[in-house]
């Protein structure tokens, strides 16, 4: 996993708790997840705008499933 072992992960988590506090970490994770979701939705809309009409119909049908 990127050359990071368990000890290094624990140290990173400990530093995060010290910097942000235990109560803010879930809030930061939630914000990060929302940001990633919005980014993916933006990429999807760009792909739909660039696709020809026939492919747009296929994309819409596959999303409805």
Gaussian input, Z-matrix of N, CA and C with variables (Angstrom, degrees):
# hf/3-21g

backbone

0 1
 N
 C     1     B1
 C     2     B2     1     A1
 N     3     B3     2     A2     1     D1
 C     4     B4     3     A3     2     D2
 C     5     B5     4     A4     3     D3
 N     6     B6     5     A5     4     D4
 C     7     B7     6     A6     5     D5
 C     8     B8     7     A7     6     D6
 N     9     B9     8     A8     7     D7
 C    10    B10     9     A9     8     D8
 C    11    B11    10    A10     9     D9
 N    12    B12    11    A11    10    D10
 C    13    B13    12    A12    11    D11
 C    14    B14    13    A13    12    D12
 N    15    B15    14    A14    13    D13
 C    16    B16    15    A15    14    D14
 C    17    B17    16    A16    15    D15
 N    18    B18    17    A17    16    D16
 C    19    B19    18    A18    17    D17
 C    20    B20    19    A19    18    D18
 N    21    B21    20    A20    19    D19
 C    22    B22    21    A21    20    D20
 C    23    B23    22    A22    21    D21
 N    24    B24    23    A23    22    D22
 C    25    B25    24    A24    23    D23
 C    26    B26    25    A25    24    D24
 N    27    B27    26    A26    25    D25
 C    28    B28    27    A27    26    D26
 C    29    B29    28    A28    27    D27
 N    30    B30    29    A29    28    D28
 C    31    B31    30    A30    29    D29
 C    32    B32    31    A31    30    D30
 N    33    B33    32    A32    31    D31
 C    34    B34    33    A33    32    D32
 C    35    B35    34    A34    33    D33
 N    36    B36    35    A35    34    D34
 C    37    B37    36    A36    35    D35
 C    38    B38    37    A37    36    D36
 N    39    B39    38    A38    37    D37
 C    40    B40    39    A39    38    D38
 C    41    B41    40    A40    39    D39
 N    42    B42    41    A41    40    D40
 C    43    B43    42    A42    41    D41
 C    44    B44    43    A43    42    D42
 N    45    B45    44    A44    43    D43
 C    46    B46    45    A45    44    D44
 C    47    B47    46    A46    45    D45
 N    48    B48    47    A47    46    D46
 C    49    B49    48    A48    47    D47
 C    50    B50    49    A49    48    D48
 N    51    B51    50    A50    49    D49
 C    52    B52    51    A51    50    D50
 C    53    B53    52    A52    51    D51
 N    54    B54    53    A53    52    D52
 C    55    B55    54    A54    53    D53
 C    56    B56    55    A55    54    D54
 N    57    B57    56    A56    55    D55
 C    58    B58    57    A57    56    D56
 C    59    B59    58    A58    57    D57
 N    60    B60    59    A59    58    D58
 C    61    B61    60    A60    59    D59
 C    62    B62    61    A61    60    D60
 N    63    B63    62    A62    61    D61
 C    64    B64    63    A63    62    D62
 C    65    B65    64    A64    63    D63
 N    66    B66    65    A65    64    D64
 C    67    B67    66    A66    65    D65
 C    68    B68    67    A67    66    D66
 N    69    B69    68    A68    67    D67
 C    70    B70    69    A69    68    D68
 C    71    B71    70    A70    69    D69
 N    72    B72    71    A71    70    D70
 C    73    B73    72    A72    71    D71
 C    74    B74    73    A73    72    D72
 N    75    B75    74    A74    73    D73
 C    76    B76    75    A75    74    D74
 C    77    B77    76    A76    75    D75
 N    78    B78    77    A77    76    D76
 C    79    B79    78    A78    77    D77
 C    80    B80    79    A79    78    D78
 N    81    B81    80    A80    79    D79
 C    82    B82    81    A81    80    D80
 C    83    B83    82    A82    81    D81
 N    84    B84    83    A83    82    D82
 C    85    B85    84    A84    83    D83
 C    86    B86    85    A85    84    D84
 N    87    B87    86    A86    85    D85
 C    88    B88    87    A87    86    D86
 C    89    B89    88    A88    87    D87
 N    90    B90    89    A89    88    D88
 C    91    B91    90    A90    89    D89
 C    92    B92    91    A91    90    D90
 N    93    B93    92    A92    91    D91
 C    94    B94    93    A93    92    D92
 C    95    B95    94    A94    93    D93
 N    96    B96    95    A95    94    D94
 C    97    B97    96    A96    95    D95
 C    98    B98    97    A97    96    D96
 N    99    B99    98    A98    97    D97
 C   100   B100    99    A99    98    D98
 C   101   B101   100   A100    99    D99
 N   102   B102   101   A101   100   D100
 C   103   B103   102   A102   101   D101
 C   104   B104   103   A103   102   D102
 N   105   B105   104   A104   103   D103
 C   106   B106   105   A105   104   D104
 C   107   B107   106   A106   105   D105
 N   108   B108   107   A107   106   D106
 C   109   B109   108   A108   107   D107
 C   110   B110   109   A109   108   D108
 N   111   B111   110   A110   109   D109
 C   112   B112   111   A111   110   D110
 C   113   B113   112   A112   111   D111
 N   114   B114   113   A113   112   D112
 C   115   B115   114   A114   113   D113
 C   116   B116   115   A115   114   D114
 N   117   B117   116   A116   115   D115
 C   118   B118   117   A117   116   D116
 C   119   B119   118   A118   117   D117
 N   120   B120   119   A119   118   D118
 C   121   B121   120   A120   119   D119
 C   122   B122   121   A121   120   D120
 N   123   B123   122   A122   121   D121
 C   124   B124   123   A123   122   D122
 C   125   B125   124   A124   123   D123
 N   126   B126   125   A125   124   D124
 C   127   B127   126   A126   125   D125
 C   128   B128   127   A127   126   D126
 N   129   B129   128   A128   127   D127
 C   130   B130   129   A129   128   D128
 C   131   B131   130   A130   129   D129
 N   132   B132   131   A131   130   D130
 C   133   B133   132   A132   131   D131
 C   134   B134   133   A133   132   D132
 N   135   B135   134   A134   133   D133
 C   136   B136   135   A135   134   D134
 C   137   B137   136   A136   135   D135
 N   138   B138   137   A137   136   D136
 C   139   B139   138   A138   137   D137
 C   140   B140   139   A139   138   D138
 N   141   B141   140   A140   139   D139
 C   142   B142   141   A141   140   D140
 C   143   B143   142   A142   141   D141
 N   144   B144   143   A143   142   D142
 C   145   B145   144   A144   143   D143
 C   146   B146   145   A145   144   D144
 N   147   B147   146   A146   145   D145
 C   148   B148   147   A147   146   D146
 C   149   B149   148   A148   147   D147
 N   150   B150   149   A149   148   D148
 C   151   B151   150   A150   149   D149
 C   152   B152   151   A151   150   D150
 N   153   B153   152   A152   151   D151
 C   154   B154   153   A153   152   D152
 C   155   B155   154   A154   153   D153
 N   156   B156   155   A155   154   D154
 C   157   B157   156   A156   155   D155
 C   158   B158   157   A157   156   D156
 N   159   B159   158   A158   157   D157
 C   160   B160   159   A159   158   D158
 C   161   B161   160   A160   159   D159
 N   162   B162   161   A161   160   D160
 C   163   B163   162   A162   161   D161
 C   164   B164   163   A163   162   D162
 N   165   B165   164   A164   163   D163
 C   166   B166   165   A165   164   D164
 C   167   B167   166   A166   165   D165
 N   168   B168   167   A167   166   D166
 C   169   B169   168   A168   167   D167
 C   170   B170   169   A169   168   D168
 N   171   B171   170   A170   169   D169
 C   172   B172   171   A171   170   D170
 C   173   B173   172   A172   171   D171
 N   174   B174   173   A173   172   D172
 C   175   B175   174   A174   173   D173
 C   176   B176   175   A175   174   D174
 N   177   B177   176   A176   175   D175
 C   178   B178   177   A177   176   D176
 C   179   B179   178   A178   177   D177
 N   180   B180   179   A179   178   D178
 C   181   B181   180   A180   179   D179
 C   182   B182   181   A181   180   D180
 N   183   B183   182   A182   181   D181
 C   184   B184   183   A183   182   D182
 C   185   B185   184   A184   183   D183
 N   186   B186   185   A185   184   D184
 C   187   B187   186   A186   185   D185
 C   188   B188   187   A187   186   D186
 N   189   B189   188   A188   187   D187
 C   190   B190   189   A189   188   D188
 C   191   B191   190   A190   189   D189
 N   192   B192   191   A191   190   D190
 C   193   B193   192   A192   191   D191
 C   194   B194   193   A193   192   D192

   B1=1.4474
   B2=1.5183
   B3=1.2923
   B4=1.4562
   B5=1.5264
   B6=1.3027
   B7=1.4497
   B8=1.5195
   B9=1.3349
   B10=1.4620
   B11=1.5242
   B12=1.3299
   B13=1.4621
   B14=1.5308
   B15=1.3179
   B16=1.4680
   B17=1.5288
   B18=1.3134
   B19=1.4646
   B20=1.5252
   B21=1.3194
   B22=1.4630
   B23=1.5195
   B24=1.3290
   B25=1.4671
   B26=1.5245
   B27=1.3264
   B28=1.4656
   B29=1.5278
   B30=1.3216
   B31=1.4651
   B32=1.5258
   B33=1.3282
   B34=1.4664
   B35=1.5220
   B36=1.3280
   B37=1.4633
   B38=1.5217
   B39=1.3194
   B40=1.4578
   B41=1.5277
   B42=1.3176
   B43=1.4675
   B44=1.5243
   B45=1.3285
   B46=1.4699
   B47=1.5238
   B48=1.3247
   B49=1.4694
   B50=1.5204
   B51=1.3147
   B52=1.4647
   B53=1.5266
   B54=1.3303
   B55=1.4627
   B56=1.5231
   B57=1.3167
   B58=1.4597
   B59=1.5240
   B60=1.2920
   B61=1.4549
   B62=1.5163
   B63=1.3151
   B64=1.4650
   B65=1.5244
   B66=1.3248
   B67=1.4696
   B68=1.5194
   B69=1.3250
   B70=1.4587
   B71=1.5196
   B72=1.3171
   B73=1.4665
   B74=1.5294
   B75=1.3452
   B76=1.4695
   B77=1.5307
   B78=1.3234
   B79=1.4643
   B80=1.5316
   B81=1.3229
   B82=1.4607
   B83=1.5290
   B84=1.3256
   B85=1.4650
   B86=1.5140
   B87=1.3252
   B88=1.4594
   B89=1.5363
   B90=1.3196
   B91=1.4617
   B92=1.5246
   B93=1.3149
   B94=1.4625
   B95=1.5243
   B96=1.3247
   B97=1.4673
   B98=1.5161
   B99=1.3328
   B100=1.4670
   B101=1.5229
   B102=1.3241
   B103=1.4580
   B104=1.5184
   B105=1.3181
   B106=1.4658
   B107=1.5209
   B108=1.3360
   B109=1.4644
   B110=1.5236
   B111=1.3353
   B112=1.4590
   B113=1.5222
   B114=1.3308
   B115=1.4564
   B116=1.5226
   B117=1.3336
   B118=1.4661
   B119=1.5215
   B120=1.3414
   B121=1.4630
   B122=1.5244
   B123=1.3259
   B124=1.4565
   B125=1.5173
   B126=1.3203
   B127=1.4638
   B128=1.5204
   B129=1.3311
   B130=1.4589
   B131=1.5304
   B132=1.3309
   B133=1.4638
   B134=1.5233
   B135=1.3310
   B136=1.4622
   B137=1.5213
   B138=1.3400
   B139=1.4614
   B140=1.5208
   B141=1.3327
   B142=1.4615
   B143=1.5195
   B144=1.3267
   B145=1.4577
   B146=1.5210
   B147=1.3227
   B148=1.4580
   B149=1.5229
   B150=1.3235
   B151=1.4627
   B152=1.5296
   B153=1.3454
   B154=1.4626
   B155=1.5234
   B156=1.3277
   B157=1.4672
   B158=1.5281
   B159=1.3291
   B160=1.4619
   B161=1.5172
   B162=1.3187
   B163=1.4600
   B164=1.5177
   B165=1.3385
   B166=1.4629
   B167=1.5215
   B168=1.3467
   B169=1.4595
   B170=1.5192
   B171=1.3500
   B172=1.4580
   B173=1.5221
   B174=1.3418
   B175=1.4622
   B176=1.5178
   B177=1.3254
   B178=1.4606
   B179=1.5252
   B180=1.3296
   B181=1.4564
   B182=1.5207
   B183=1.3200
   B184=1.4603
   B185=1.5231
   B186=1.3304
   B187=1.4617
   B188=1.5167
   B189=1.3389
   B190=1.4543
   B191=1.5223
   B192=1.3214
   B193=1.4605
   B194=1.4677
   A1=108.54
   A2=118.78
   A3=125.42
   A4=112.93
   A5=118.37
   A6=121.45
   A7=113.63
   A8=118.03
   A9=121.85
   A10=107.92
   A11=116.35
   A12=118.61
   A13=110.27
   A14=116.14
   A15=121.79
   A16=112.47
   A17=116.50
   A18=119.94
   A19=110.87
   A20=116.92
   A21=120.59
   A22=111.44
   A23=117.33
   A24=120.90
   A25=110.10
   A26=117.07
   A27=120.73
   A28=111.15
   A29=117.56
   A30=121.00
   A31=110.32
   A32=117.16
   A33=121.07
   A34=110.31
   A35=117.82
   A36=120.98
   A37=111.64
   A38=117.59
   A39=121.48
   A40=110.92
   A41=116.85
   A42=120.71
   A43=110.29
   A44=117.00
   A45=119.89
   A46=111.14
   A47=117.28
   A48=120.80
   A49=109.94
   A50=117.45
   A51=120.39
   A52=111.82
   A53=117.67
   A54=120.81
   A55=112.89
   A56=117.22
   A57=120.77
   A58=113.55
   A59=118.41
   A60=121.07
   A61=110.19
   A62=115.49
   A63=120.52
   A64=112.27
   A65=117.98
   A66=119.85
   A67=112.53
   A68=118.68
   A69=120.88
   A70=113.50
   A71=118.70
   A72=121.07
   A73=111.87
   A74=121.04
   A75=119.00
   A76=112.47
   A77=116.56
   A78=120.64
   A79=110.79
   A80=117.16
   A81=121.15
   A82=111.15
   A83=116.91
   A84=120.87
   A85=111.97
   A86=116.19
   A87=121.57
   A88=110.29
   A89=116.65
   A90=120.75
   A91=111.21
   A92=116.33
   A93=120.48
   A94=110.60
   A95=117.28
   A96=121.31
   A97=112.15
   A98=117.07
   A99=120.52
   A100=110.99
   A101=116.56
   A102=120.37
   A103=112.14
   A104=116.46
   A105=120.73
   A106=110.33
   A107=116.98
   A108=121.41
   A109=110.62
   A110=117.74
   A111=121.14
   A112=111.10
   A113=117.05
   A114=121.12
   A115=110.86
   A116=117.05
   A117=120.88
   A118=111.10
   A119=117.11
   A120=120.14
   A121=110.42
   A122=117.34
   A123=121.22
   A124=111.67
   A125=116.83
   A126=120.13
   A127=111.02
   A128=116.59
   A129=120.84
   A130=110.21
   A131=117.99
   A132=120.14
   A133=110.65
   A134=117.57
   A135=120.18
   A136=109.74
   A137=117.48
   A138=121.27
   A139=110.85
   A140=117.62
   A141=120.93
   A142=110.99
   A143=117.68
   A144=120.84
   A145=111.48
   A146=117.57
   A147=122.12
   A148=113.19
   A149=118.32
   A150=121.72
   A151=110.64
   A152=117.16
   A153=120.23
   A154=110.76
   A155=117.35
   A156=122.50
   A157=112.73
   A158=118.37
   A159=121.22
   A160=111.97
   A161=116.10
   A162=119.43
   A163=111.28
   A164=118.44
   A165=121.14
   A166=110.54
   A167=116.41
   A168=119.80
   A169=110.46
   A170=116.88
   A171=120.70
   A172=110.72
   A173=116.97
   A174=120.41
   A175=111.19
   A176=116.73
   A177=120.09
   A178=111.37
   A179=117.49
   A180=120.67
   A181=110.77
   A182=117.71
   A183=119.99
   A184=111.24
   A185=118.86
   A186=121.32
   A187=111.37
   A188=118.02
   A189=121.54
   A190=112.40
   A191=116.97
   A192=121.54
   A193=112.71
   D1=79.51
   D2=177.28
   D3=59.55
   D4=19.72
   D5=179.18
   D6=72.80
   D7=19.88
   D8=178.94
   D9=-105.33
   D10=126.19
   D11=179.18
   D12=-94.67
   D13=179.84
   D14=-174.84
   D15=-63.76
   D16=-37.15
   D17=-179.42
   D18=-63.78
   D19=-42.62
   D20=179.77
   D21=-65.86
   D22=-37.27
   D23=177.21
   D24=-63.65
   D25=-42.64
   D26=178.83
   D27=-63.13
   D28=-39.76
   D29=178.63
   D30=-65.11
   D31=-42.37
   D32=178.27
   D33=-62.02
   D34=-44.37
   D35=178.37
   D36=-63.23
   D37=-40.15
   D38=178.45
   D39=-63.17
   D40=-42.39
   D41=178.05
   D42=-63.92
   D43=-40.33
   D44=177.91
   D45=-61.82
   D46=-42.65
   D47=178.90
   D48=-63.69
   D49=-40.77
   D50=179.77
   D51=-67.50
   D52=-37.88
   D53=-178.41
   D54=-76.04
   D55=-45.28
   D56=-171.03
   D57=-104.60
   D58=-19.11
   D59=-175.35
   D60=85.96
   D61=153.06
   D62=-174.90
   D63=-68.16
   D64=-27.19
   D65=-176.94
   D66=-79.48
   D67=-24.90
   D68=-177.52
   D69=-87.86
   D70=-17.45
   D71=-176.78
   D72=-62.57
   D73=-45.59
   D74=176.59
   D75=-61.55
   D76=-36.37
   D77=178.07
   D78=-64.70
   D79=-41.48
   D80=177.54
   D81=-64.56
   D82=-41.60
   D83=177.86
   D84=-63.23
   D85=-41.48
   D86=178.84
   D87=-63.21
   D88=-44.28
   D89=179.18
   D90=-64.27
   D91=-40.03
   D92=178.06
   D93=-63.66
   D94=-43.09
   D95=178.31
   D96=-62.20
   D97=-42.67
   D98=177.89
   D99=-63.61
   D100=-40.30
   D101=179.14
   D102=-63.44
   D103=-42.13
   D104=178.20
   D105=-64.72
   D106=-40.90
   D107=179.51
   D108=-62.73
   D109=-44.99
   D110=179.11
   D111=-64.98
   D112=-37.61
   D113=178.00
   D114=-62.67
   D115=-44.75
   D116=178.95
   D117=-64.65
   D118=-39.48
   D119=178.23
   D120=-64.43
   D121=-37.66
   D122=176.92
   D123=-64.56
   D124=-41.96
   D125=177.30
   D126=-63.87
   D127=-39.74
   D128=179.82
   D129=-63.84
   D130=-40.98
   D131=-179.11
   D132=-68.78
   D133=-34.04
   D134=176.47
   D135=-65.89
   D136=-42.24
   D137=178.62
   D138=-62.37
   D139=-39.89
   D140=-180.00
   D141=-68.11
   D142=-35.32
   D143=179.44
   D144=-68.26
   D145=-34.14
   D146=-178.50
   D147=-83.45
   D148=-17.67
   D149=-175.54
   D150=-76.07
   D151=145.45
   D152=173.75
   D153=-64.23
   D154=164.65
   D155=-174.98
   D156=-56.78
   D157=-42.23
   D158=-179.21
   D159=-62.67
   D160=-39.56
   D161=179.87
   D162=-73.26
   D163=-30.27
   D164=177.50
   D165=-61.77
   D166=-40.42
   D167=179.03
   D168=-64.27
   D169=-40.48
   D170=178.91
   D171=-64.67
   D172=-40.90
   D173=178.99
   D174=-63.61
   D175=-42.65
   D176=-179.54
   D177=-66.25
   D178=-38.15
   D179=179.35
   D180=-66.94
   D181=-39.53
   D182=-179.23
   D183=-70.83
   D184=-29.42
   D185=177.74
   D186=-73.00
   D187=-29.25
   D188=-178.02
   D189=-71.77
   D190=-22.36
   D191=-176.63
   D192=-70.90

